[in-house]
């Protein structure tokens, strides 16, 4: 048991594509409003699924695959 371990809430690219069909800006606050994640925990984006729209994502963490796919669709990813 590591007391410093961070438990992330996971959001896949497929879910982002579903929530933002026209693209746009994605923040943790937006995801909380849409009910994709709960308040109070950091958010991590994983690369499961495909993305065809441009998203500007600002979350706490992401996988290499997710970053590749987001940038490949013309978007950007950064920490808030």
C-alpha positions as CSV (number, residue, x, y, z in Angstrom):
1,X,0.0,0.0,0.0
2,X,1.6,3.2,-1.2
3,X,0.3,6.2,0.7
4,X,1.5,8.5,-2.2
5,X,-0.3,6.6,-4.9
6,X,-2.7,8.8,-7.0
7,X,-6.1,7.3,-7.9
8,X,-7.2,8.7,-11.3
9,X,-10.7,8.7,-12.7
10,X,-10.4,7.3,-16.2
11,X,-12.0,8.7,-19.4
12,X,-11.4,7.0,-22.7
13,X,-11.2,8.7,-26.1
14,X,-14.4,6.9,-27.2
15,X,-16.3,8.7,-24.3
16,X,-14.8,12.1,-25.2
17,X,-15.8,11.6,-28.9
18,X,-19.4,10.8,-27.7
19,X,-19.6,13.8,-25.3
20,X,-18.0,16.3,-27.7
21,X,-19.2,15.3,-31.2
22,X,-18.3,18.7,-32.7
23,X,-15.0,19.0,-30.9
24,X,-14.1,21.9,-28.6
25,X,-12.4,22.5,-25.3
26,X,-12.4,19.7,-22.7
27,X,-11.6,20.4,-19.0
28,X,-12.2,18.4,-15.8
29,X,-14.9,20.9,-14.8
30,X,-16.8,20.2,-18.1
31,X,-16.5,16.4,-17.6
32,X,-17.9,16.8,-14.0
33,X,-20.8,18.8,-15.4
34,X,-21.5,16.2,-18.1
35,X,-21.4,13.4,-15.4
36,X,-18.4,11.6,-16.9
37,X,-16.3,11.9,-13.7
38,X,-16.8,12.8,-10.1
39,X,-15.6,15.9,-8.4
40,X,-12.6,15.8,-6.1
41,X,-10.3,13.3,-8.0
42,X,-7.8,13.9,-10.8
43,X,-8.8,12.9,-14.3
44,X,-6.7,10.7,-16.7
45,X,-7.5,10.3,-20.4
46,X,-6.7,6.9,-22.0
47,X,-6.4,6.0,-25.7
48,X,-9.2,3.4,-26.1
49,X,-11.4,4.4,-29.0
50,X,-10.9,6.7,-32.0
51,X,-11.1,10.4,-32.3
52,X,-12.1,12.3,-35.5
53,X,-12.7,15.8,-34.1
54,X,-10.3,18.5,-32.8
55,X,-10.3,18.6,-29.0
56,X,-8.2,20.9,-26.7
57,X,-7.9,18.8,-23.6
58,X,-6.9,20.0,-20.2
59,X,-6.7,17.2,-17.7
60,X,-4.3,16.0,-14.9
61,X,-2.8,13.0,-16.8
62,X,-3.0,11.1,-20.1
63,X,-1.5,8.0,-21.8
64,X,0.9,8.2,-24.7
65,X,-1.7,6.7,-27.0
66,X,-4.3,9.2,-26.0
67,X,-1.9,12.1,-26.6
68,X,-0.9,10.6,-30.0
69,X,-4.6,10.3,-31.1
70,X,-5.6,13.7,-29.9
71,X,-2.7,15.5,-31.6
72,X,-3.3,13.3,-34.7
73,X,-6.9,14.7,-34.9
74,X,-5.5,18.3,-34.8
75,X,-6.1,18.9,-31.1
76,X,-3.8,19.6,-28.2
77,X,-3.4,18.3,-24.6
78,X,-2.1,20.0,-21.6
79,X,-2.3,20.2,-17.8
80,X,-4.6,22.8,-16.3
